[in-house]
Amino acid sequence: MIMILLKPRQDGPLTKDSRGLLPPPGYPATIISINITLLIVETMARLHFSALSDRGIREINNDAFCAEKTGKYYVFGVAEGLTDAAMEGTASALAISCLRETAKKYQYSPGEILDIAVRESEARISLSMEKSPGHGKDSTHLSACIADDTLECAILDTGEGNASLISEDGILAPREYLPPHKPGGSGSPRGKFGKEERRGVMISHTLGEPRILTETDFVSLNLTNRFLLLSSGGLQDFVKKGRIADIVLENGENVDASCEFLLEEALSAGSEQTITLVLVHGHLHEK
């Protein structure tokens, strides 16, 4: 079952661009909500996910997100637009576009695909800036996940607080669960990365600040009986983690309701940023 809910606050056209179903650049007044339930019969696993984006008190929404199956993989991502209105969310759109395209193109492990997607997004954002030097710096914070049909996944957790895992044990950052995934591998055209090569990989625009991705930024785990929340600062900076966990666990598989409640919590808390979130829940299907 796939249900896409578009809730305009006032009349206006919607367009489908590289960021998915989004309002045209500069359009101020639309909440975008996606709710999807997928039954993976072969593995008897069930995957629920929902996505929602709201401009809050901002004039426009420069965030981009995805929550969908692309090729053989499930692709989840939130790219927070950090630039002014004139940039129209170019960096965030490129980051999400790269996630989709890489998952569709390659059939490596989720971790290898995610690593390639992040590097490609950095390259495209840098090239876009070179072509438009007068626009200034365009940047985005990216949190992302690639999952397969068995619910094995790789999560980009950069320590910014944009990614959280929620279960009965509480709410934790992905890197607090398991040892980090090593993104390189023999099946990937990138191979394993030595210190000198890794030192040159600057994800300065994709993550919004000059830094180098390390192995601890990539975490591999199984989503069975866990919720994964990817969000922008409009949520995580204004709603306490304990409250987020309470809302998600109380609503359980009704991830759409959780997204709506989390949005309202952020707005009630005085969020001054755009609020974009993707909530994913995986569990074994009972016959």
Secondary structure as a PSIPRED ss2 file (coil, helix, strand):
# PSIPRED VFORMAT (PSIPRED V4.0)

   1 M C   1.000  0.000  0.000
   2 I E   0.000  0.000  1.000
   3 M E   0.000  0.000  1.000
   4 I E   0.000  0.000  1.000
   5 L E   0.000  0.000  1.000
   6 L E   0.000  0.000  1.000
   7 K E   0.000  0.000  1.000
   8 P E   0.000  0.000  1.000
   9 R C   1.000  0.000  0.000
  10 Q C   1.000  0.000  0.000
  11 D C   1.000  0.000  0.000
  12 G C   1.000  0.000  0.000
  13 P C   1.000  0.000  0.000
  14 L C   1.000  0.000  0.000
  15 T E   0.000  0.000  1.000
  16 K E   0.000  0.000  1.000
  17 D E   0.000  0.000  1.000
  18 S C   1.000  0.000  0.000
  19 R C   1.000  0.000  0.000
  20 G E   0.000  0.000  1.000
  21 L E   0.000  0.000  1.000
  22 L E   0.000  0.000  1.000
  23 P C   1.000  0.000  0.000
  24 P C   1.000  0.000  0.000
  25 P C   1.000  0.000  0.000
  26 G C   1.000  0.000  0.000
  27 Y C   1.000  0.000  0.000
  28 P C   1.000  0.000  0.000
  29 A C   1.000  0.000  0.000
  30 T E   0.000  0.000  1.000
  31 I E   0.000  0.000  1.000
  32 I E   0.000  0.000  1.000
  33 S E   0.000  0.000  1.000
  34 I E   0.000  0.000  1.000
  35 N E   0.000  0.000  1.000
  36 I E   0.000  0.000  1.000
  37 T E   0.000  0.000  1.000
  38 L E   0.000  0.000  1.000
  39 L E   0.000  0.000  1.000
  40 I E   0.000  0.000  1.000
  41 V C   1.000  0.000  0.000
  42 E C   1.000  0.000  0.000
  43 T C   1.000  0.000  0.000
  44 M C   1.000  0.000  0.000
  45 A E   0.000  0.000  1.000
  46 R E   0.000  0.000  1.000
  47 L E   0.000  0.000  1.000
  48 H E   0.000  0.000  1.000
  49 F E   0.000  0.000  1.000
  50 S E   0.000  0.000  1.000
  51 A E   0.000  0.000  1.000
  52 L E   0.000  0.000  1.000
  53 S E   0.000  0.000  1.000
  54 D E   0.000  0.000  1.000
  55 R C   1.000  0.000  0.000
  56 G C   1.000  0.000  0.000
  57 I C   1.000  0.000  0.000
  58 R C   1.000  0.000  0.000
  59 E C   1.000  0.000  0.000
  60 I C   1.000  0.000  0.000
  61 N C   1.000  0.000  0.000
  62 N C   1.000  0.000  0.000
  63 D C   1.000  0.000  0.000
  64 A E   0.000  0.000  1.000
  65 F E   0.000  0.000  1.000
  66 C E   0.000  0.000  1.000
  67 A E   0.000  0.000  1.000
  68 E E   0.000  0.000  1.000
  69 K E   0.000  0.000  1.000
  70 T E   0.000  0.000  1.000
  71 G C   1.000  0.000  0.000
  72 K C   1.000  0.000  0.000
  73 Y E   0.000  0.000  1.000
  74 Y E   0.000  0.000  1.000
  75 V E   0.000  0.000  1.000
  76 F E   0.000  0.000  1.000
  77 G E   0.000  0.000  1.000
  78 V E   0.000  0.000  1.000
  79 A E   0.000  0.000  1.000
  80 E E   0.000  0.000  1.000
  81 G E   0.000  0.000  1.000
  82 L C   1.000  0.000  0.000
  83 T C   1.000  0.000  0.000
  84 D C   1.000  0.000  0.000
  85 A H   0.000  1.000  0.000
  86 A H   0.000  1.000  0.000
  87 M H   0.000  1.000  0.000
  88 E C   1.000  0.000  0.000
  89 G C   1.000  0.000  0.000
  90 T H   0.000  1.000  0.000
  91 A H   0.000  1.000  0.000
  92 S H   0.000  1.000  0.000
  93 A H   0.000  1.000  0.000
  94 L H   0.000  1.000  0.000
  95 A H   0.000  1.000  0.000
  96 I H   0.000  1.000  0.000
  97 S H   0.000  1.000  0.000
  98 C H   0.000  1.000  0.000
  99 L H   0.000  1.000  0.000
 100 R H   0.000  1.000  0.000
 101 E H   0.000  1.000  0.000
 102 T H   0.000  1.000  0.000
 103 A H   0.000  1.000  0.000
 104 K H   0.000  1.000  0.000
 105 K H   0.000  1.000  0.000
 106 Y C   1.000  0.000  0.000
 107 Q C   1.000  0.000  0.000
 108 Y C   1.000  0.000  0.000
 109 S C   1.000  0.000  0.000
 110 P H   0.000  1.000  0.000
 111 G H   0.000  1.000  0.000
 112 E H   0.000  1.000  0.000
 113 I H   0.000  1.000  0.000
 114 L H   0.000  1.000  0.000
 115 D H   0.000  1.000  0.000
 116 I H   0.000  1.000  0.000
 117 A H   0.000  1.000  0.000
 118 V H   0.000  1.000  0.000
 119 R H   0.000  1.000  0.000
 120 E H   0.000  1.000  0.000
 121 S H   0.000  1.000  0.000
 122 E H   0.000  1.000  0.000
 123 A H   0.000  1.000  0.000
 124 R H   0.000  1.000  0.000
 125 I H   0.000  1.000  0.000
 126 S H   0.000  1.000  0.000
 127 L H   0.000  1.000  0.000
 128 S H   0.000  1.000  0.000
 129 M H   0.000  1.000  0.000
 130 E H   0.000  1.000  0.000
 131 K H   0.000  1.000  0.000
 132 S C   1.000  0.000  0.000
 133 P H   0.000  1.000  0.000
 134 G H   0.000  1.000  0.000
 135 H H   0.000  1.000  0.000
 136 G C   1.000  0.000  0.000
 137 K C   1.000  0.000  0.000
 138 D C   1.000  0.000  0.000
 139 S C   1.000  0.000  0.000
 140 T E   0.000  0.000  1.000
 141 H E   0.000  0.000  1.000
 142 L E   0.000  0.000  1.000
 143 S E   0.000  0.000  1.000
 144 A E   0.000  0.000  1.000
 145 C E   0.000  0.000  1.000
 146 I E   0.000  0.000  1.000
 147 A E   0.000  0.000  1.000
 148 D C   1.000  0.000  0.000
 149 D C   1.000  0.000  0.000
 150 T C   1.000  0.000  0.000
 151 L C   1.000  0.000  0.000
 152 E E   0.000  0.000  1.000
 153 C E   0.000  0.000  1.000
 154 A E   0.000  0.000  1.000
 155 I E   0.000  0.000  1.000
 156 L E   0.000  0.000  1.000
 157 D C   1.000  0.000  0.000
 158 T C   1.000  0.000  0.000
 159 G C   1.000  0.000  0.000
 160 E C   1.000  0.000  0.000
 161 G C   1.000  0.000  0.000
 162 N C   1.000  0.000  0.000
 163 A E   0.000  0.000  1.000
 164 S E   0.000  0.000  1.000
 165 L E   0.000  0.000  1.000
 166 I E   0.000  0.000  1.000
 167 S E   0.000  0.000  1.000
 168 E C   1.000  0.000  0.000
 169 D C   1.000  0.000  0.000
 170 G E   0.000  0.000  1.000
 171 I E   0.000  0.000  1.000
 172 L E   0.000  0.000  1.000
 173 A C   1.000  0.000  0.000
 174 P H   0.000  1.000  0.000
 175 R H   0.000  1.000  0.000
 176 E H   0.000  1.000  0.000
 177 Y C   1.000  0.000  0.000
 178 L C   1.000  0.000  0.000
 179 P C   1.000  0.000  0.000
 180 P E   0.000  0.000  1.000
 181 H C   1.000  0.000  0.000
 182 K C   1.000  0.000  0.000
 183 P C   1.000  0.000  0.000
 184 G C   1.000  0.000  0.000
 185 G C   1.000  0.000  0.000
 186 S C   1.000  0.000  0.000
 187 G C   1.000  0.000  0.000
 188 S C   1.000  0.000  0.000
 189 P C   1.000  0.000  0.000
 190 R C   1.000  0.000  0.000
 191 G C   1.000  0.000  0.000
 192 K C   1.000  0.000  0.000
 193 F C   1.000  0.000  0.000
 194 G C   1.000  0.000  0.000
 195 K H   0.000  1.000  0.000
 196 E H   0.000  1.000  0.000
 197 E H   0.000  1.000  0.000
 198 R H   0.000  1.000  0.000
 199 R H   0.000  1.000  0.000
 200 G C   1.000  0.000  0.000
 201 V C   1.000  0.000  0.000
 202 M E   0.000  0.000  1.000
 203 I C   1.000  0.000  0.000
 204 S C   1.000  0.000  0.000
 205 H C   1.000  0.000  0.000
 206 T C   1.000  0.000  0.000
 207 L C   1.000  0.000  0.000
 208 G C   1.000  0.000  0.000
 209 E C   1.000  0.000  0.000
 210 P C   1.000  0.000  0.000
 211 R C   1.000  0.000  0.000
 212 I E   0.000  0.000  1.000
 213 L C   1.000  0.000  0.000
 214 T C   1.000  0.000  0.000
 215 E H   0.000  1.000  0.000
 216 T H   0.000  1.000  0.000
 217 D H   0.000  1.000  0.000
 218 F E   0.000  0.000  1.000
 219 V E   0.000  0.000  1.000
 220 S E   0.000  0.000  1.000
 221 L E   0.000  0.000  1.000
 222 N E   0.000  0.000  1.000
 223 L C   1.000  0.000  0.000
 224 T E   0.000  0.000  1.000
 225 N C   1.000  0.000  0.000
 226 R E   0.000  0.000  1.000
 227 F E   0.000  0.000  1.000
 228 L E   0.000  0.000  1.000
 229 L E   0.000  0.000  1.000
 230 L E   0.000  0.000  1.000
 231 S E   0.000  0.000  1.000
 232 S C   1.000  0.000  0.000
 233 G H   0.000  1.000  0.000
 234 G H   0.000  1.000  0.000
 235 L H   0.000  1.000  0.000
 236 Q H   0.000  1.000  0.000
 237 D C   1.000  0.000  0.000
 238 F C   1.000  0.000  0.000
 239 V C   1.000  0.000  0.000
 240 K C   1.000  0.000  0.000
 241 K H   0.000  1.000  0.000
 242 G H   0.000  1.000  0.000
 243 R H   0.000  1.000  0.000
 244 I H   0.000  1.000  0.000
 245 A H   0.000  1.000  0.000
 246 D H   0.000  1.000  0.000
 247 I H   0.000  1.000  0.000
 248 V H   0.000  1.000  0.000
 249 L H   0.000  1.000  0.000
 250 E H   0.000  1.000  0.000
 251 N H   0.000  1.000  0.000
 252 G C   1.000  0.000  0.000
 253 E C   1.000  0.000  0.000
 254 N C   1.000  0.000  0.000
 255 V H   0.000  1.000  0.000
 256 D H   0.000  1.000  0.000
 257 A H   0.000  1.000  0.000
 258 S H   0.000  1.000  0.000
 259 C H   0.000  1.000  0.000
 260 E H   0.000  1.000  0.000
 261 F H   0.000  1.000  0.000
 262 L H   0.000  1.000  0.000
 263 L H   0.000  1.000  0.000
 264 E H   0.000  1.000  0.000
 265 E H   0.000  1.000  0.000
 266 A H   0.000  1.000  0.000
 267 L H   0.000  1.000  0.000
 268 S H   0.000  1.000  0.000
 269 A C   1.000  0.000  0.000
 270 G C   1.000  0.000  0.000
 271 S C   1.000  0.000  0.000
 272 E C   1.000  0.000  0.000
 273 Q C   1.000  0.000  0.000
 274 T C   1.000  0.000  0.000
 275 I E   0.000  0.000  1.000
 276 T E   0.000  0.000  1.000
 277 L E   0.000  0.000  1.000
 278 V E   0.000  0.000  1.000
 279 L E   0.000  0.000  1.000
 280 V E   0.000  0.000  1.000
 281 H E   0.000  0.000  1.000
 282 G E   0.000  0.000  1.000
 283 H E   0.000  0.000  1.000
 284 L E   0.000  0.000  1.000
 285 H C   1.000  0.000  0.000
 286 E C   1.000  0.000  0.000
 287 K C   1.000  0.000  0.000
